[in-house]
Amino acid sequence: MPEGLPPYVLVARIGSILGMSFALAIGFLLLLAGALLPSLIAFLCFVPAFALMAYVERRAARRATPHD
């Protein structure tokens, strides 16, 4: 883990990666099964997982930047 990076960023990264990969895997499986609407919903579940990771990393970057 990089120096000065809070541990919650690592936890958020792991959780987000798991959420994104699970959403994509379920979406692809449903798409292969022919269930278009459920696969679209599963693909849309990718967005909150990605947004969580982006938010946490931006927050950590803001706190790590010295304020003049």
N, CA and C of each residue as an Amber inpcrd file, in Angstrom:
protein
   204
   0.8480000  -1.1760000   0.0000000   0.0000000   0.0000000   0.0000000
   0.8940000   1.2390000   0.0000000   0.5800000   2.2280000  -0.8550000
   1.4040000   3.4380000  -0.9050000   1.4250000   4.1690000   0.4320000
   2.5070000   4.8400000   0.6770000   2.7000000   5.5730000   1.9200000
   1.6650000   6.6890000   2.0640000   1.0550000   6.7830000   3.2180000
   0.0940000   7.8360000   3.4850000  -1.3080000   7.5650000   2.9900000
  -1.5400000   6.4180000   2.3790000  -2.8720000   6.0770000   1.8770000
  -3.6780000   5.4260000   3.0060000  -4.8450000   5.9600000   3.3210000
  -5.6430000   5.3880000   4.4120000  -6.0990000   3.9600000   4.0840000
  -6.2360000   3.1310000   5.1010000  -6.6350000   1.7340000   4.8560000
  -8.0280000   1.5870000   4.2430000  -8.9080000   2.5460000   4.4770000
 -10.2550000   2.4200000   3.9170000 -10.2470000   2.4820000   2.3930000
  -9.2120000   3.0880000   1.8090000  -9.1090000   3.1310000   0.3520000
  -8.8740000   1.7280000  -0.1850000  -8.0190000   0.9630000   0.4810000
  -7.7580000  -0.4090000   0.0660000  -9.0190000  -1.2600000   0.1770000
  -9.7530000  -1.1000000   1.2560000 -10.9970000  -1.8520000   1.4480000
 -12.0130000  -1.4780000   0.3740000 -12.1080000  -0.1890000   0.0770000
 -13.0440000   0.2650000  -0.9650000 -12.6380000  -0.2490000  -2.3400000
 -11.3440000  -0.2750000  -2.6100000 -10.8780000  -0.8010000  -3.8940000
 -11.2370000  -2.2720000  -4.0480000 -10.9620000  -3.0520000  -3.0220000
 -11.2580000  -4.4880000  -3.0860000 -12.7510000  -4.7200000  -3.2550000
 -13.5630000  -4.0310000  -2.4510000 -15.0100000  -4.1800000  -2.5490000
 -15.5480000  -3.7360000  -3.8990000 -15.0090000  -2.6520000  -4.4200000
 -15.4710000  -2.1530000  -5.7170000 -15.0940000  -3.0980000  -6.8490000
 -13.8780000  -3.6050000  -6.8240000 -13.4510000  -4.5410000  -7.8660000
 -14.3040000  -5.7970000  -7.8240000 -14.5870000  -6.2930000  -6.6260000
 -15.4510000  -7.4700000  -6.5100000 -16.8540000  -7.1750000  -7.0290000
 -17.3970000  -6.0260000  -6.6690000 -18.7270000  -5.6500000  -7.1330000
 -18.7970000  -5.4780000  -8.6400000 -17.7740000  -4.8300000  -9.2150000
 -17.7650000  -4.6270000 -10.6590000 -17.6360000  -5.9460000 -11.4050000
 -16.7470000  -6.8210000 -10.9290000 -16.5630000  -8.0950000 -11.6300000
 -17.7970000  -8.9870000 -11.4890000 -18.4280000  -8.9600000 -10.3240000
 -19.6420000  -9.7490000 -10.1280000 -20.7660000  -9.2410000 -11.0230000
 -20.9170000  -7.9310000 -11.1190000 -21.9630000  -7.3500000 -11.9700000
 -21.7430000  -7.7120000 -13.4350000 -20.5050000  -7.6230000 -13.8890000
 -20.2220000  -7.9730000 -15.2850000 -20.4270000  -9.4560000 -15.5520000
 -19.9880000 -10.2980000 -14.6290000 -20.1320000 -11.7470000 -14.8230000
 -21.6030000 -12.1460000 -14.8770000 -22.4010000 -11.6420000 -13.9480000
 -23.8250000 -11.9650000 -13.9430000 -24.4970000 -11.3970000 -15.1920000
 -24.1090000 -10.1800000 -15.5860000 -24.6760000  -9.5830000 -16.7830000
 -24.3850000 -10.4020000 -18.0310000 -23.1410000 -10.8710000 -18.1730000
 -22.7950000 -11.6950000 -19.3290000 -23.5280000 -13.0290000 -19.3190000
 -23.6320000 -13.6420000 -18.1540000 -24.3550000 -14.9130000 -18.0680000
 -25.8310000 -14.7410000 -18.4310000 -26.4420000 -13.6860000 -17.9350000
 -27.8420000 -13.4310000 -18.2690000 -28.0110000 -13.0840000 -19.7430000
 -27.0420000 -12.3820000 -20.2950000 -27.0960000 -12.0400000 -21.7100000
 -26.9830000 -13.3000000 -22.5760000 -26.1010000 -14.1970000 -22.1860000
 -25.9770000 -15.4610000 -22.9130000 -27.2400000 -16.3050000 -22.7960000
 -27.9410000 -16.1740000 -21.6770000 -29.1810000 -16.9270000 -21.4710000
 -30.3510000 -16.3040000 -22.2240000 -30.1590000 -15.0900000 -22.7450000
 -31.2220000 -14.4500000 -23.5070000 -32.1080000 -13.5330000 -22.6940000
 -31.7770000 -13.3130000 -21.4510000 -32.5620000 -12.4260000 -20.5960000
 -31.9890000 -11.0100000 -20.7190000 -32.5510000 -10.2320000 -21.6230000
 -31.9790000  -8.9240000 -21.9280000 -32.1740000  -7.8920000 -20.8180000
 -33.3780000  -7.7810000 -20.3080000 -33.6300000  -6.7780000 -19.2690000
 -32.8590000  -7.0800000 -17.9820000 -32.8960000  -8.3220000 -17.4720000
 -32.0850000  -8.5970000 -16.2760000 -30.5810000  -8.3950000 -16.5000000
 -30.0970000  -8.6850000 -17.7140000 -28.6690000  -8.4730000 -17.9730000
 -28.3490000  -6.9830000 -17.9870000 -29.2430000  -6.1700000 -18.5090000
 -29.0340000  -4.7220000 -18.4950000 -29.0030000  -4.1920000 -17.0590000
 -29.8830000  -4.6960000 -16.2220000 -29.8960000  -4.2940000 -14.8120000
 -28.5990000  -4.7120000 -14.1240000 -28.1270000  -5.9170000 -14.4370000
 -26.8670000  -6.3700000 -13.8510000 -25.7060000  -5.5020000 -14.3240000
 -25.6950000  -5.1440000 -15.6110000 -24.6380000  -4.2690000 -16.1210000
 -24.6980000  -2.8920000 -15.4620000 -25.8890000  -2.4030000 -15.1760000
 -26.0370000  -1.1010000 -14.5240000 -25.5450000  -1.1230000 -13.0780000
 -25.5080000  -2.3010000 -12.4740000 -24.9770000  -2.4200000 -11.1120000
 -23.4680000  -2.1890000 -11.0730000 -22.8340000  -2.1510000 -12.2220000
 -21.4120000  -1.8310000 -12.3230000 -21.1640000  -0.3820000 -11.9050000
 -22.0740000   0.4950000 -12.2450000 -21.8870000   1.9360000 -12.0500000
 -21.7140000   2.3300000 -10.5820000 -22.5540000   1.8670000  -9.6380000
 -22.3320000   2.2770000  -8.2520000 -21.0160000   1.7660000  -7.6690000
 -20.5950000   0.5810000  -8.0880000 -19.3230000   0.0540000  -7.5910000
 -18.1640000   0.9170000  -8.0880000 -18.2100000   1.3030000  -9.3430000
 -17.1660000   2.1710000  -9.8890000 -17.2190000   3.5550000  -9.2340000
 -18.4140000   4.0690000  -9.0300000 -18.5690000   5.3950000  -8.4210000
 -18.0340000   5.4020000  -6.9910000 -18.2450000   4.3190000  -6.2540000
 -17.7230000   4.2340000  -4.8890000 -16.2010000   4.3110000  -4.9010000
 -15.5720000   3.5700000  -5.7910000 -14.1180000   3.5840000  -5.8550000
 -13.6100000   4.9760000  -6.2470000 -14.2310000   5.5990000  -7.2180000
 -13.8020000   6.9290000  -7.6450000 -13.9680000   7.9480000  -6.5160000
 -15.0790000   7.8720000  -5.7980000 -15.3290000   8.8070000  -4.6930000
 -14.2910000   8.6640000  -3.5880000 -14.0300000   7.4210000  -3.1860000
 -13.0930000   7.1870000  -2.0820000 -11.6820000   7.6190000  -2.4690000
 -11.2810000   7.3470000  -3.6900000  -9.9350000   7.7420000  -4.0990000
  -9.8010000   9.2570000  -4.2320000 -10.8370000   9.9200000  -4.7030000
 -10.7930000  11.3860000  -4.7660000 -10.7460000  11.9930000  -3.3690000
 -11.5150000  11.4180000  -2.4640000 -11.5290000  11.9120000  -1.0880000
 -10.1600000  11.7390000  -0.4390000  -9.5350000  10.5960000  -0.6430000
  -8.2110000  10.3590000  -0.0840000  -7.1730000  11.2830000  -0.7080000
  -7.3030000  11.5400000  -1.9960000  -6.3610000  12.4380000  -2.6660000
  -6.5070000  13.8740000  -2.1560000  -7.7460000  14.2810000  -1.9020000
  -7.9800000  15.6250000  -1.3650000  -7.3700000  15.7800000   0.0180000
  -7.4880000  14.7340000   0.8370000  -6.9380000  14.8170000   2.1910000
  -5.4120000  14.7320000   2.1950000  -4.8390000  14.0630000   1.1950000
  -3.3880000  13.9210000   1.1390000  -2.7220000  15.1800000   0.6050000
  -3.4670000  15.9870000  -0.1360000  -2.8980000  17.2180000  -0.7010000
  -2.8140000  18.2660000   0.3820000  -1.6220000  18.8340000   0.5780000
  -1.5110000  19.8990000   1.6010000  -2.2610000  21.1530000   1.1490000
  -3.0140000  21.7040000   2.0630000  -3.7700000  22.9320000   1.7780000
  -2.9340000  24.1340000   2.1650000  -2.7420000  25.0330000   1.2110000
  -1.9480000  26.2440000   1.4880000  -2.8140000  27.3820000   1.9560000
